[in-house]
């Protein structure tokens, strides 16, 4: 029997710290349900002390998830730990994850604490967490740049205090695989009570080595938990990618002495859900979940695959959730077929009212394009209307005029707080004109820092998916919009970002 490799997903905590990737409570619930469907072991739902919104989201996930362990992050202080304990109280399986910095640089410059003070605070925090929860994880922030003698001292002490998992993060993505694996191996050998805890790794991708470091720590270091995110989402260059970790271990079962319990057929649906909710598109050549991951352009490759798939494919596309049945529905399809296809794709349906609203949007889309692809359905369901209190601005109608030799002109009607206003503006292009028209009404003062367009499927009638990133006062939000009309998709994305900008609360973002 192979050992169990625990998959700890932190998409909704560390992944959410990507600029603009903040999620609403409803969005976190959709992702959490999909992670549970994928059989993720531990779901880090958030950082309850960060904001009231984060607390509510973690609490909602704890009330909903039954099979996976629900984890809440807390700094090594009483207030954070008590807040985390309260947030996860309804969960069937609970974990508190507490941390403190252990590198000389962080202890001196950030914490202003001596090593003995850090050790004392860590032990106190783990003991407090154990009063609320039997499953306690402790992390040494900036562990890969910490002195090994001090790591041995603090890890032995927190395990004695009740930590059931100890995590050594490569917080700034500084490590290389052999070095990191040796660090984990040495710690396990030198800490006398190392057998009393599960050893975990959490790697960032600043040098593009997050997955390599994590896998080295599993294979050579003996780690049996990997902290990772869907699509590698995360702060700066991101985290170790869950889909790459899972499929590397499974594909190279001849090398790894462990395996995960992940349902790999849910990987692609989960990737698409996270991408549409956060507004972070997946690059086409991304391993496992990129659009080109199983595509073959070279004639030699195509010939080999046709003769025998394993000549150039080490995994089957369908094993990770890609489907050969791309064209699924059309304008004559009924509600039953629509619902069945959503269920096959692992898309959360919700209530009958939500299904009816989605079906109405599907019929509207089917009138614009002849063939509805799976990718269209993912985009369609991502457009689930936000709660009314979060949708202050709504597009009512638009008219765009663009011709050679004349400045493009946009005329829009928007509903703002339930009242309709009309506006118009010229611009250097039709999208610019539309955005200027919106700003003439809302006066957001936000800076447009990213405008990106991706075709969801092939064909001239394909939907365009637009990502808009706005920045204001140090806060960054992503807006997403999809439509067969690129201008309309752009307007939807811009309005989506404005609504987020007005309602996103200031949060504390911990580093691990």
DALIN-V851215 format. One record per pair of residues at least 12 apart in sequence whose C-alpha atoms are under 7 Angstrom apart, sorted by the first residue. I is the first residue (numbers start at 1). J is the second residue. If there is no record, write none. Layout:
i->I j->J
i->I j->J
This chain:
i->2 j->257
i->2 j->258
i->2 j->259
i->3 j->257
i->3 j->258
i->3 j->259
i->4 j->258
i->4 j->259
i->4 j->260
i->5 j->224
i->5 j->225
i->5 j->258
i->5 j->259
i->5 j->260
i->6 j->41
i->6 j->224
i->6 j->225
i->6 j->226
i->6 j->260
i->7 j->40
i->7 j->41
i->7 j->42
i->7 j->225
i->7 j->226
i->7 j->227
i->8 j->40
i->8 j->41
i->8 j->42
i->8 j->43
i->8 j->225
i->8 j->226
i->8 j->227
i->8 j->228
i->9 j->40
i->9 j->42
i->9 j->43
i->9 j->44
i->9 j->227
i->9 j->228
i->9 j->229
i->10 j->43
i->10 j->44
i->10 j->227
i->10 j->228
i->10 j->229
i->11 j->229
i->11 j->230
i->11 j->233
i->12 j->28
i->12 j->44
i->12 j->45
i->12 j->46
i->13 j->44
i->13 j->45
i->13 j->46
i->13 j->47
i->14 j->234
i->14 j->235
i->15 j->229
i->15 j->233
i->15 j->234
i->15 j->235
i->16 j->234
i->17 j->234
i->17 j->235
i->17 j->509
i->18 j->233
i->18 j->234
i->18 j->235
i->18 j->236
i->19 j->476
i->19 j->477
i->20 j->469
i->20 j->476
i->20 j->477
i->20 j->478
i->21 j->278
i->21 j->477
i->21 j->478
i->25 j->57
i->27 j->277
i->28 j->57
i->29 j->61
i->30 j->348
i->31 j->274
i->32 j->61
i->33 j->65
i->34 j->270
i->36 j->67
i->36 j->68
i->38 j->262
i->38 j->263
i->38 j->266
i->39 j->261
i->39 j->262
i->39 j->263
i->40 j->68
i->40 j->262
i->41 j->68
i->41 j->69
i->42 j->68
i->42 j->69
i->42 j->70
i->42 j->71
i->43 j->68
i->43 j->69
i->43 j->70
i->43 j->71
i->44 j->70
i->44 j->71
i->44 j->72
i->45 j->58
i->45 j->61
i->45 j->70
i->45 j->71
i->45 j->72
i->46 j->58
i->46 j->72
i->46 j->73
i->47 j->72
i->47 j->73
i->47 j->74
i->48 j->72
i->48 j->83
i->48 j->84
i->48 j->87
i->49 j->80
i->49 j->83
i->50 j->507
i->50 j->508
i->50 j->509
i->51 j->507
i->55 j->87
i->58 j->87
i->58 j->88
i->59 j->87
i->59 j->88
i->62 j->88
i->62 j->90
i->62 j->91
i->63 j->90
i->63 j->91
i->65 j->91
i->66 j->92
i->68 j->93
i->69 j->93
i->69 j->94
i->69 j->95
i->70 j->88
i->70 j->91
i->70 j->93
i->70 j->94
i->70 j->95
i->71 j->94
i->71 j->95
i->71 j->96
i->71 j->97
i->72 j->84
i->72 j->88
i->72 j->95
i->72 j->96
i->72 j->97
i->73 j->96
i->73 j->97
i->73 j->98
i->74 j->97
i->74 j->98
i->74 j->99
i->75 j->98
i->75 j->99
i->75 j->100
i->76 j->98
i->76 j->99
i->76 j->100
i->76 j->121
i->76 j->122
i->76 j->125
i->77 j->125
i->78 j->125
i->81 j->129
i->84 j->96
i->85 j->132
i->94 j->133
i->94 j->135
i->95 j->133
i->95 j->135
i->95 j->136
i->96 j->129
i->96 j->133
i->96 j->135
i->96 j->136
i->96 j->137
i->97 j->136
i->97 j->137
i->97 j->138
i->98 j->137
i->98 j->138
i->98 j->139
i->99 j->138
i->99 j->139
i->99 j->140
i->99 j->141
i->100 j->122
i->100 j->139
i->100 j->140
i->100 j->141
i->101 j->140
i->101 j->141
i->101 j->142
i->102 j->140
i->102 j->141
i->102 j->142
i->102 j->143
i->102 j->146
i->103 j->142
i->103 j->143
i->103 j->145
i->103 j->146
i->103 j->147
i->104 j->146
i->119 j->154
i->122 j->158
i->123 j->157
i->123 j->158
i->123 j->161
i->126 j->158
i->126 j->161
i->126 j->162
i->126 j->163
i->127 j->161
i->127 j->162
i->130 j->162
i->135 j->164
i->136 j->163
i->136 j->164
i->136 j->165
i->137 j->163
i->137 j->164
i->137 j->165
i->137 j->166
i->138 j->163
i->138 j->165
i->138 j->166
i->138 j->167
i->139 j->166
i->139 j->167
i->139 j->168
i->139 j->169
i->140 j->167
i->140 j->168
i->140 j->169
i->141 j->169
i->141 j->171
i->141 j->512
i->142 j->169
i->142 j->170
i->142 j->171
i->142 j->512
i->143 j->168
i->143 j->169
i->143 j->170
i->144 j->168
i->144 j->169
i->144 j->170
i->144 j->175
i->152 j->187
i->152 j->190
i->152 j->191
i->156 j->191
i->156 j->192
i->156 j->193
i->159 j->197
i->163 j->197
i->164 j->197
i->164 j->198
i->165 j->197
i->165 j->198
i->165 j->199
i->165 j->200
i->166 j->197
i->166 j->198
i->166 j->199
i->166 j->200
i->167 j->199
i->167 j->200
i->167 j->201
i->168 j->200
i->168 j->201
i->168 j->202
i->169 j->201
i->169 j->202
i->169 j->203
i->169 j->512
i->170 j->202
i->170 j->203
i->170 j->204
i->171 j->203
i->171 j->204
i->171 j->511
i->171 j->512
i->172 j->204
i->172 j->206
i->173 j->203
i->173 j->204
i->173 j->205
i->173 j->206
i->173 j->207
i->173 j->210
i->176 j->209
i->176 j->213
i->177 j->212
i->177 j->213
i->177 j->216
i->178 j->216
i->180 j->213
i->180 j->217
i->181 j->216
i->181 j->217
i->181 j->220
i->181 j->221
i->182 j->221
i->184 j->217
i->184 j->221
i->185 j->221
i->185 j->222
i->198 j->224
i->199 j->223
i->199 j->224
i->199 j->225
i->200 j->223
i->200 j->224
i->200 j->225
i->200 j->226
i->201 j->214
i->201 j->223
i->201 j->225
i->201 j->226
i->201 j->227
i->202 j->226
i->202 j->227
i->202 j->228
i->203 j->239
i->203 j->240
i->204 j->238
i->204 j->239
i->204 j->240
i->205 j->237
i->205 j->238
i->205 j->239
i->205 j->240
i->206 j->237
i->210 j->239
i->210 j->240
i->211 j->240
i->211 j->241
i->211 j->245
i->214 j->226
i->219 j->256
i->228 j->240
i->228 j->241
i->228 j->242
i->229 j->241
i->229 j->242
i->230 j->242
i->230 j->243
i->230 j->271
i->231 j->271
i->243 j->267
i->243 j->288
i->244 j->287
i->244 j->288
i->246 j->260
i->264 j->319
i->264 j->320
i->264 j->321
i->265 j->318
i->265 j->319
i->265 j->320
i->265 j->321
i->266 j->320
i->266 j->321
i->267 j->320
i->267 j->321
i->268 j->289
i->268 j->320
i->268 j->321
i->268 j->322
i->269 j->321
i->269 j->345
i->269 j->346
i->271 j->289
i->272 j->378
i->273 j->378
i->276 j->379
i->276 j->382
i->277 j->382
i->278 j->478
i->279 j->467
i->279 j->478
i->279 j->479
i->279 j->480
i->294 j->317
i->326 j->373
i->326 j->374
i->327 j->371
i->327 j->372
i->327 j->373
i->327 j->374
i->328 j->372
i->328 j->373
i->328 j->374
i->329 j->371
i->329 j->372
i->330 j->366
i->330 j->370
i->330 j->371
i->330 j->372
i->331 j->363
i->331 j->366
i->331 j->367
i->335 j->359
i->358 j->381
i->369 j->461
i->375 j->456
i->375 j->457
i->376 j->456
i->379 j->482
i->390 j->499
i->390 j->503
i->391 j->499
i->392 j->416
i->392 j->417
i->392 j->499
i->393 j->414
i->393 j->415
i->393 j->416
i->393 j->417
i->393 j->495
i->393 j->499
i->394 j->414
i->394 j->415
i->394 j->416
i->394 j->495
i->395 j->413
i->395 j->414
i->395 j->415
i->396 j->413
i->396 j->414
i->396 j->415
i->397 j->412
i->397 j->413
i->398 j->411
i->398 j->412
i->398 j->413
i->399 j->411
i->399 j->412
i->400 j->430
i->402 j->430
i->407 j->426
i->407 j->427
i->407 j->428
i->408 j->426
i->408 j->427
i->408 j->428
i->408 j->429
i->408 j->430
i->408 j->433
i->409 j->425
i->409 j->426
i->409 j->427
i->409 j->430
i->409 j->433
i->410 j->424
i->410 j->425
i->410 j->426
i->410 j->430
i->410 j->433
i->410 j->434
i->410 j->437
i->411 j->423
i->411 j->424
i->411 j->425
i->412 j->424
i->423 j->437
i->424 j->437
i->425 j->437
i->431 j->487
i->431 j->490
i->434 j->491
i->446 j->470
i->446 j->471
i->446 j->472
i->447 j->470
i->447 j->471
i->447 j->472
i->448 j->469
i->448 j->470
i->448 j->471
i->449 j->469
i->449 j->470
i->449 j->471
i->450 j->468
i->450 j->469
i->451 j->467
i->451 j->468
i->451 j->469
i->452 j->466
i->452 j->467
i->452 j->468
i->453 j->465
i->453 j->466
i->453 j->467
i->454 j->466
i->461 j->484
i->462 j->484
i->463 j->482
i->463 j->483
i->463 j->484
i->464 j->482
i->464 j->483
i->464 j->484
i->464 j->486
i->464 j->489
i->465 j->481
i->465 j->482
i->465 j->483
i->465 j->489
i->466 j->480
i->466 j->481
i->466 j->482
i->466 j->489
i->466 j->490
i->466 j->493
i->467 j->479
i->467 j->480
i->467 j->481
i->467 j->493
i->468 j->480
i->468 j->493
i->468 j->494
i->468 j->497
i->469 j->497
i->470 j->497
i->477 j->497
i->477 j->500
i->477 j->501
i->478 j->497
i->479 j->493
i->479 j->494
i->479 j->496
i->479 j->497
i->480 j->493
i->480 j->496
i->481 j->493
